[in-house]
Amino acid sequence: MSPSRSDAVDADSAALEDGPLRPSDYGGSAAGSTAVPLGVIGWMRWAWRQLTSMRTALVLLLLLAIAAIPGSIVPQRSADPNGVTQYRTDNPDLYPILDGLSLFDVYISPWFSAIYILLFISLIGCVIPRAKHHFKALRSRPPRTPARLARLSDYERRVVEVAPGADAAAEAERAVDLAQVQLRKAGYRVERYDARGAFSVSAERGYLRETGNLVFHAALVGVLIAVGFGGGFAYTGQRVVVEGTSFINAGIDYSSFNPGRFVNGESLTPYRIALDDFDVKYQPPGTAGAGQAGSFVASVTTQLGDDVQTGDVRVNYPLEVAGDRIYLLGNGYAPTITIRDAEGEIVYRDAQPFLPQDSLMTSLGVVKVPDGLPEQLGLVGFFYPTQYEMETGAFASNWPALINPVLTLNVYSGDLGIDTGAARSVYTLDVEGMTQLTGGQSGVESIALRPGETAELPNGWGTVEFENESPTDELGDSVKRFASLQIHRDPSAGWVLVFAVLSLAGLLVALFIPRRRVWVKAAVAAPDEVAGAAGAEGASAIAIEYAGLARGEDPTLKAAVEHIAVTNLDALRR
């Protein structure tokens, strides 16, 4: 026996009481669930669909851009190792936290690499299926003409009188023939669909829009591949070079060297770079920006085998040698300091780079003497290109050029910490556990020297001399200068540029080329329309329909349909 109508009502009422508005036979009702679990394969398919969706790709691209922001805010070990060291000194509490998050190595960090790899997989999984579908669409015929074109929003219908004695059906066919030629010239793919006394042509264009979209995403994949694999063959090295000295392009000869995963520091192209001269021009007093550097020019000589070339390295104008680019990062003064023991024997002599501390080139440097004296010595010095004494008695510099150069030194004795084998910066001195012999709380004034002057070391251990490098005793040439050079090689740069241009071109095509379909249909007009068109009984006419359909936003479609109609009617009347 079948259930009664009242029983069904009672069942539905019970369902309403148990939950939201659902029928009694709803699978998720309280009576029981019939949901089938996805299983491992089902969940994997779901995850793959989510990963390869366009929405996910856009989100990952946005995340990659956001993840790259710390790399421009926090100094990176690969580009500025000295900056990382200085950040550690200035922020001892914050440094361990940021280092634990790999913010000093953003571009090789696990979380950045994860976003990079996921974006790579997402783009590939998105592009390949769409490319297959697009290829099939390019080979397919335009769709058949809809039976009721009037339902489309962009629609035009015209009734045209046929000349007396002319065949109306032949005129309708001729109108469609003319429209077919017109549309083909306009870049449409056309296909004829004639049936039941009606003649029509179906046309479509704008497949370049999808092509541009695919080119854009494929180019992004190309950029990721070029950066990923090209970065493995890239390297960046920094070296401070003093005037009159040189270095060899080898990993061991760099102050800091960051090779790619496929680069061996011992197999680099062995060219030599010598700094012949470093010229700086400062804005004169009384002018805008007085004291600021107007230009930096590092004159260098490069030698690769028997090939010797000279050139200049300027800010933002690198010099290219053997595929490497040489950049100018910084500059400063390198006072030549000579230290002799009590017997007058030289135990140390070098042009030591002093790092600028302000725009007036007040510079800080360190000299370490591990051997030749009764104890190891460390000298912390300040160099003032144009020294003057403030009211407090402290020294300062009031001009960046060499007008009144003065070098002050504080002397420390004790263990320099270099015998432990641990890496030590040549630009810093750990004075913990050392004895200060001059300056500070030592009770002995700091050593102050001008170019060419010599002073006694404490305890009669010897002398220290600030050498004058000018053969004519000109103060402007009395101190050597140094240049901080960066040598960078990136074989992927050209490919990245190519793919970037392709992605931009693809994006422009995808944005500005509309995707649309157009139909033109002609048939013999109905008798009532004929009378209205011809104005007389017994006349004949044809009815021509023009319609368009956009794929996405196309504000010019209506005007395009009207233009097709006007052009076709003009050709028909000739």
PyMOL commands that set and color helices and strands:
alter all, ss='L'
color gray80, all
select helices_A, chain A and resi 5-18+39-51+54-67+69-73+81-90+95-100+106-108+110-139+149-151+168-185+207-233+251-253+440-442+458-460+475-477+493-512+527-534+557-573
alter helices_A, ss='H'
color red, helices_A
select strands_A, chain A and resi 154-161+189-192+199-205+235-242+246-248+256-259+272-282+293-304+307-313+319-321+324-334+336-341+346-351+355-356+363-369+377-384+387-389+395-397+406-413+435-436+447-449+454-456+462-466+480-489+516-524+541-550
alter strands_A, ss='S'
color yellow, strands_A
deselect
rebuild
show_as cartoon
